[in-house]
Amino acid sequence: MSDADEPRRAAPPRPPDAPRGPLPAATPPTQQRRRPAPEGQQPRADGPDGAPPARRRRPPAAEGAPAARVAAATSAPATLAPPAAPTSFAPTDHDARGEPVAEEPRRRRGCLVGGVLLVLLLLATVGGAGASYLWYQGKVDPAGEPGAAVQVTVPEGASTAEVGDLLEAEGVISSASVFQWYLRLNEAPNIQAGVYEMRTNDSMGAAVDVLSAGPAAAPFTDLTFPEGQSVFAGEGLPAPGPVVNTMVDGVERFDQATIMEALLTGQVTSRFLPAGNGNLEGMLFPDTYRVEEETTEVAFLQQMADRMDQVATEAGIDQAPTTVGLTPYEVLIVASLIERETLVAAERPMVARVIYNRLDANNPLGIDATTQYAIGRAPETSSDFDPNSAYNTRAIQGLPPTPIGIPGRASIEAALNPAAGDWFYYVLQSQDGSHFFTASAAEFEEAKGRCQDLGLC
């Protein structure tokens, strides 16, 4: 029988007064000499073949039985591997018979430390990603409300990187580089050249929406000039009239002195203005005009003069010497008188006929609107009619030296196409602005009395 097959010897009985503690291990018949373990390392108990012995598990105690050491029961003779060297950990509990029960050996500290480091590393990775995401979101959609409105001009051929630099420079976004990443992660718009109305401290999404919508229309101002307005106020040294005032009041950058200089020094031209006559009264067409951001005072005035040339030409003013016996400039003077004297459209050709009849008869026109233009207000007494004024058509024969306002198309057409009639007079007869026309001086005086009774004259 080999040492391994030798039956286990029974342990001697414990004396009653023996101290509690581990029983001495049985000494095997033969024992190989083993090299002492290095300092600080537990000695290893080897099996018969030199391998470490298998760890034996203690089966759980039966319900209700005392917590005693239980040996596995087998039908074969029990054989034991050579006993292991005593463990280095101390017993902390005892069983019901007083025998010590050893604790499970502790796990190695290195494993525990490695697990903690791994968890910390994972938390750091997740935390870093979270911080990066929050930083990115802060750039994409900054805190707070959008700020002041700004204009961003995108030049022709600008790349998305250059657009991002422009937006950052204007304070619309805080990072041009993040804007490039944002465009990569989202659908980049087709950015057109032009001026964009944006806001500072805005989100990148809002900026992209503005860019996607395309540039804003160039800023402009619409100016409207009614028929009959005058360019100047009064005769003699020209003073700014309603047309000039409308320009100055309507466009902040327009300068009154610049406008007046352009009107009086030949910077603005008209094909119907006689040579040597620099007075553009009546040479500008009444209409609604758009003033673009880059439009200058001179350019705007020339636009109005060109429009008058166009409309008058379309009306047939070049044939005026043949049709009405007047020059184109004189026709514009007549048209300005018609414009100021009539409110009812159907009466324009009739007023034109009265003017032509009186001119043909070498009679003064007697149109008080000319004196009103000269003095800048409606005449009230006979002293307002200066007998030496070229605009006093009660005293002089013929036309005033210039138009007294800017005539519209209807008045120009009426001056070129007067109605047929022998009328020499007209006078207001109703509050709607209609007139009574007659060739009789007596009928005129009667109608004038009715006009005064109505408070119209």
Secondary structure, 3 states (H helix, E strand, C coil): CCCCCCCCCCCCCCCCCCCCCCCCCCCCCCCCCCCCCCCCCCCCCCCCCCCCCCCCCCCCCCCCCCCCCCCCCCCCCCCCCCCCCCCCCCCCEECCCCCEECCCCCCCHHHHHHHHHHHHHHHHHHHHHHHHHHHHHHHHCCCCCCCCEEEEEECCCCCHHHHHHHHHHCCCCCCHHHHHHHHHHCCCCCCCCEEEEEECCCCHHHHHHHHHHCCCCCCEEEEECCCCCCCECCCCCCCECHHHHHHHHHCCCCCHHHHHHHHHCCCCCCCCCCCCCCCCCCCCCCCEEEEECCCCHHHHHHHHHHHHHHHHHHHCHHHHHHHCCCCHHHHHHHHHHHHHHCCCHHHHHHHHHHHHHHHHCCCCCCCHHHHHHHHCCCCCCHHHCCCCCCCCCCCCCCCCCCCCCCCCHHHHHHHHCCCCCCCCEEEECCCCCCEEEECCHHHHHHHHHHHHHCCCC
